[in-house]
Structure formats: structure tokens, C-alpha cells
């Protein structure tokens, strides 16, 4: 193991598609698709993860229901364009997503020889952390594999003149996470040119 490798930080660029469109975490919405890009300090990618997430509350319906109990599902479906049948048939239960995410994180940590937990980075970090907590049960869960705090891309995007999300988002969780990563990669390259790193 090379010197300093044990100090390597993992960055997790994360995005969710959900049953609602309100980014206020108090609204009753469910995450239905997760996208995550794991990278190092130089923005080299360790791996990517994406999955549909199914919930018992959705299994009773044939199409997106019009019920405030799940958020504004009709408007959300126009944005993410994910058929409910895909979530129900291709999706995995939250505990399965939790197991897969944790396994991937542990493999990355072992591969680079670090004990540091990945930092969730997002354009709406409270939103992403809230839904990740839904998958894990709580941030207090002993299996919580992420750093205790999440970071927003926007302050750095503004400082370095990076166009947020490069225009319109594809509203695919992995595609959006990849855009966040690309934006931060541009930040890192500009910072290096300015000898700030």
C-alpha cells in the first residue's frame, strides 16, 4: 500500500428519483430509483450503483396512484418517466439496496485501504441523506456506511463558474449522479490549474 493511501477519502455523488416533486423532506414521498457514483479526490471513479427501489405501499397499484400519501405522483411521473411496473418488477426492496450499497462501499474501502466513510455529495444533500436514511432505517443505524455530514456541489460550482448540472437533468438517478460528478471533476481541474490543490 502506498504512503497516504489509508487517508483516501471516497466521494459518493448521489441522486434519487421519487414519487413526489417537493424537495422538502417532510413531504410523504418514497425514493424509487437511486444512482450513485463513487470517486476519489482526483474524481477517478471507483464504481457506480443504480437500482429501482420498491416499497410495499406501491405493490397494490397498477399505475401511479393519485394519492397525497405518496406525494404528487402524477407530476413526478411526468418528470422521471419511470413506469410503476418497472419499479415493481425490476426493483429491489430497500433492505436489498442497503445490502448492495454497503457491500460495494466495503469493497471500495478494502480495495484502497481506507477506513473513511464516503461523503454523500449532491445538489440537494438534505434530500439525498433523508432518502438514504429511509433505506437504512436511520443514520443512527449501526450499518450506516456514510460520513455523518453531506455536502452540496453548488457553492463550489458557483465559485469556479461551473454550470450547474450542465443544463437540463436527464431525471435518471444515475445520469444525474454522473452529471454531479462531471461538474465536480471540472471544479477539481480548475482548482489544480489555479494551484489550489
Helices and strands as residue ranges (DSSP letters): G 5-7, E 11-18, E 31-39, E 45-54, G 56-58, G 68-70, H 73-80, H 84-90, E 92-93, H 94-112, E 119-122, H 125-136, E 151-152, H 154-159, G 164-166, H 173-193
